[in-house]
């Protein structure tokens, strides 16, 4: 499967296979900034991120997932350790649990494999539930929150009660102060307990793209406003110098 999904800028590229003393090894593109969990955990890097950077990161993940879903493939193990960062660009990786939708069965043990905090709660509440695209969207919602916080989800919850708190009590992380409302509403829709209420990946992409455009336009307007203000200050300074010169000439004539 990995051969069919590598040709996308937000998918970690499969380059080939080699062999060592242990056996065969896949060769993938090198990501020079590690995984997303490590990247966000770097306080210096995280503190330097602006909202337009965070929205772009969310878009990178969404583009990669949108590509998979267009191929009728679900990732099934989406979390911040399976997303790589290369020169600031995010890449989906580790497709060991990925499947074509036609291959998914309700008794698949992979339905409950992965990092619990990112797994669709329906997988634990309903033994006959089959992971689908909306399961990936749930995981994406957790990731969108994680990008805003810089820390793993549910870090402060008692792990012994995690299953009940997330699955039955429907606990979710609190929004981070300063989060744009539309962004917050988007990830809350993504992690809704009811899969039917979660948006599809195209809707997620559309919302993030609009947010990205809004921030780009705001930046452009801020730039124009700053440039205009600087130009006015420059003209005022030149005008003041001219007035001073005229006064000096008049004094000399006297």
C-alpha positions as CSV (number, residue, x, y, z in Angstrom):
1,X,0.0,0.0,0.0
2,X,2.8,2.4,0.9
3,X,3.9,2.5,-2.8
4,X,0.5,3.9,-3.8
5,X,0.3,6.7,-1.3
6,X,3.8,8.2,-1.1
7,X,3.5,10.8,-3.9
8,X,2.2,13.7,-1.9
9,X,4.0,16.6,-0.2
10,X,2.5,15.8,3.2
11,X,3.1,12.1,3.1
12,X,6.5,10.7,4.2
13,X,8.1,9.4,1.0
14,X,8.9,5.7,0.5
15,X,12.2,5.5,-1.3
16,X,12.8,1.8,-1.4
17,X,14.0,-1.3,0.5
18,X,17.4,-2.3,1.6
19,X,18.8,-5.3,3.6
20,X,21.0,-5.5,6.7
21,X,22.0,-8.3,9.0
22,X,18.6,-8.4,10.6
23,X,16.5,-8.4,7.5
24,X,14.8,-6.1,5.0
25,X,14.4,-2.4,6.0
26,X,12.2,0.2,4.3
27,X,14.0,3.4,3.3
28,X,12.0,6.6,3.9
29,X,12.7,10.3,3.6
30,X,14.6,11.8,6.4
31,X,12.8,14.3,8.5
32,X,15.3,16.7,10.1
33,X,13.2,18.0,13.0
34,X,11.9,14.7,14.3
35,X,8.3,13.9,15.1
36,X,5.6,16.4,16.0
37,X,5.5,15.4,19.7
38,X,9.2,16.2,20.0
39,X,8.9,19.4,17.9
40,X,6.0,20.8,20.0
41,X,7.8,19.8,23.2
42,X,10.7,22.1,22.3
43,X,9.7,25.2,24.3
44,X,11.9,27.6,22.3
45,X,10.3,26.4,19.0
46,X,6.8,26.3,20.3
47,X,7.0,29.7,21.9
48,X,8.1,31.1,18.5
49,X,5.1,29.8,16.7
50,X,2.5,32.3,15.6
51,X,-1.2,31.4,15.0
52,X,-0.6,31.4,11.2
53,X,2.2,28.8,11.8
54,X,-0.1,26.6,13.8
55,X,-2.9,26.8,11.3
56,X,-0.4,25.9,8.6
57,X,0.7,22.9,10.6
58,X,-2.9,21.8,11.0
59,X,-3.4,22.3,7.2
60,X,-0.3,20.1,6.5
61,X,-1.8,17.2,8.5
62,X,-5.2,17.7,7.0
63,X,-3.9,17.8,3.4
64,X,-2.1,14.5,4.0
65,X,-5.2,12.9,5.5
66,X,-7.4,14.3,2.7
67,X,-5.2,12.6,0.2
68,X,-5.4,9.3,2.0
69,X,-9.2,9.5,2.2
70,X,-9.4,10.4,-1.5
71,X,-7.8,7.0,-2.0
72,X,-10.3,5.3,0.3
73,X,-7.5,4.6,2.8
74,X,-7.8,5.3,6.5
75,X,-4.7,5.8,8.6
76,X,-6.1,4.3,11.8
77,X,-3.1,5.3,14.0
78,X,-2.9,9.1,13.7
79,X,-1.0,10.7,16.6
80,X,1.8,13.2,17.1
81,X,4.5,10.5,17.1
82,X,3.4,9.4,13.7
83,X,3.8,12.8,12.2
84,X,7.2,14.0,11.1
85,X,8.6,17.5,10.7
86,X,11.0,18.3,7.9
87,X,12.0,22.0,7.5
88,X,8.8,23.1,9.1
89,X,6.5,20.9,6.9
90,X,4.5,18.2,8.5
91,X,4.4,14.7,7.0
92,X,2.1,11.8,7.8
93,X,4.1,8.6,8.5
94,X,3.9,5.0,9.8
95,X,1.2,3.3,7.8
96,X,1.5,0.0,9.5
97,X,-2.2,0.0,10.6
98,X,-3.5,1.8,7.5
99,X,-6.1,-0.1,5.5
100,X,-8.4,0.3,2.5
101,X,-11.9,0.8,3.7
102,X,-13.0,-2.4,2.0
103,X,-10.5,-4.3,4.2
104,X,-11.8,-3.1,7.6
105,X,-13.6,-5.6,9.8
106,X,-15.2,-5.1,13.2
107,X,-13.2,-7.9,14.7
108,X,-9.9,-6.4,13.7
109,X,-7.5,-6.2,16.7
110,X,-6.0,-3.1,15.1
111,X,-9.2,-1.2,16.0
112,X,-8.0,-0.9,19.5
113,X,-4.3,-0.6,18.8
114,X,-2.4,2.7,19.0
115,X,-2.2,5.5,21.6
116,X,-5.4,5.5,23.5
117,X,-5.8,9.3,23.8
118,X,-6.2,9.5,20.0
119,X,-8.4,6.5,19.4
120,X,-12.0,6.9,18.5
121,X,-13.9,6.2,21.7
122,X,-16.5,4.2,19.7
123,X,-13.9,1.5,19.3
124,X,-14.1,0.8,23.1
125,X,-17.8,1.4,23.6
126,X,-19.0,-0.8,20.7
127,X,-17.2,-4.1,20.1
128,X,-18.7,-4.3,16.6
129,X,-17.6,-0.8,15.6
130,X,-15.4,-0.5,12.5
131,X,-12.9,2.3,12.2
132,X,-13.7,4.6,9.3
133,X,-12.8,8.0,8.0
134,X,-14.5,9.7,10.9
135,X,-12.2,7.8,13.3
136,X,-9.3,9.5,11.6
137,X,-11.1,12.8,11.9
138,X,-11.5,12.2,15.7
139,X,-7.7,11.7,15.9
140,X,-7.2,14.8,13.9
141,X,-9.3,16.8,16.3
142,X,-7.0,15.8,19.2
143,X,-4.0,16.8,17.1
144,X,-5.5,20.2,16.3
145,X,-5.8,20.8,20.0
146,X,-2.3,19.5,20.7
147,X,-0.8,22.0,18.2
148,X,-2.4,24.9,20.2
149,X,-1.1,23.6,23.6
150,X,2.3,22.2,22.9
151,X,1.7,19.2,25.1
152,X,0.3,15.7,24.8
153,X,-3.5,15.3,25.3
154,X,-4.9,14.3,28.7
155,X,-1.4,14.5,30.3
156,X,-2.9,15.5,33.6
157,X,-5.6,12.8,33.8
158,X,-5.2,9.7,35.9
159,X,-4.3,7.0,33.3
160,X,-6.2,4.4,35.4
161,X,-9.4,6.3,34.7
162,X,-8.6,7.4,31.2
163,X,-10.8,4.9,29.5
164,X,-13.9,5.9,31.5
165,X,-13.2,9.7,31.4
166,X,-12.7,9.8,27.6
167,X,-15.0,7.0,26.5
168,X,-17.9,7.2,28.9
169,X,-17.7,10.6,30.5
170,X,-16.7,12.2,27.1
171,X,-14.0,14.3,28.8
172,X,-12.1,16.4,26.4
173,X,-9.2,18.9,26.8
174,X,-10.1,22.5,27.6
175,X,-9.4,25.1,24.9
176,X,-6.2,27.1,25.2
177,X,-6.6,30.8,25.9
178,X,-6.3,32.9,22.7
179,X,-7.4,30.1,20.3
180,X,-9.4,31.5,17.4
181,X,-13.0,30.6,17.9
182,X,-13.5,28.9,14.5
183,X,-10.4,26.8,15.1
184,X,-11.7,25.8,18.5
185,X,-15.1,24.9,17.2
186,X,-13.6,22.9,14.4
187,X,-11.5,20.6,16.6
188,X,-14.4,20.2,19.0
189,X,-16.6,19.1,16.1
190,X,-13.9,16.6,15.1
191,X,-13.7,15.0,18.5
192,X,-17.4,14.8,19.0
193,X,-18.4,11.5,20.6
194,X,-21.0,10.9,17.8
195,X,-19.2,10.1,14.6
196,X,-22.1,11.3,12.6
197,X,-21.6,14.8,14.0
198,X,-17.9,15.0,13.0
199,X,-17.1,16.8,9.8
200,X,-15.6,15.0,6.9
201,X,-12.0,15.7,5.9
202,X,-13.0,18.0,3.1
203,X,-15.0,20.2,5.5
204,X,-12.0,20.3,7.9
205,X,-9.7,21.3,5.0
206,X,-12.2,24.0,3.8
207,X,-12.4,25.6,7.3
208,X,-8.7,25.6,7.9
209,X,-8.0,27.0,4.4
210,X,-10.4,29.9,5.1
211,X,-8.8,30.5,8.5
212,X,-5.4,30.5,6.8
213,X,-6.6,33.0,4.2
214,X,-8.0,35.3,6.8
215,X,-4.7,35.3,8.7
216,X,-2.8,36.0,5.5
217,X,-5.1,38.9,4.6
218,X,-4.8,40.3,8.2
219,X,-1.0,40.1,7.9
220,X,-1.1,41.9,4.5
221,X,-3.4,44.6,5.9
222,X,-1.1,45.0,9.0
223,X,1.9,45.3,6.6
224,X,0.1,48.0,4.5
225,X,-1.0,49.8,7.6
226,X,2.5,49.8,9.1
227,X,4.1,50.8,5.7
228,X,1.6,53.6,5.4
229,X,2.3,54.8,8.9
230,X,6.0,54.7,8.3
231,X,5.7,56.7,5.1
232,X,3.6,59.3,6.8
233,X,6.1,59.6,9.6
234,X,8.9,60.0,7.0
235,X,6.9,62.7,5.2
236,X,6.2,64.5,8.4
237,X,9.9,64.4,9.3
238,X,10.8,65.7,5.9
239,X,8.2,68.5,6.2
240,X,9.5,69.5,9.6
241,X,13.0,69.7,8.2
242,X,11.8,71.9,5.3
243,X,10.0,74.2,7.8
244,X,13.2,74.5,9.8
245,X,15.2,75.3,6.7
246,X,12.8,78.0,5.6
247,X,12.9,79.6,9.1
248,X,16.7,79.5,9.0
249,X,16.8,81.2,5.6
250,X,14.4,83.9,6.7
251,X,16.5,84.6,9.8
252,X,19.7,84.8,7.7
253,X,18.0,87.3,5.3
254,X,17.2,89.6,8.3
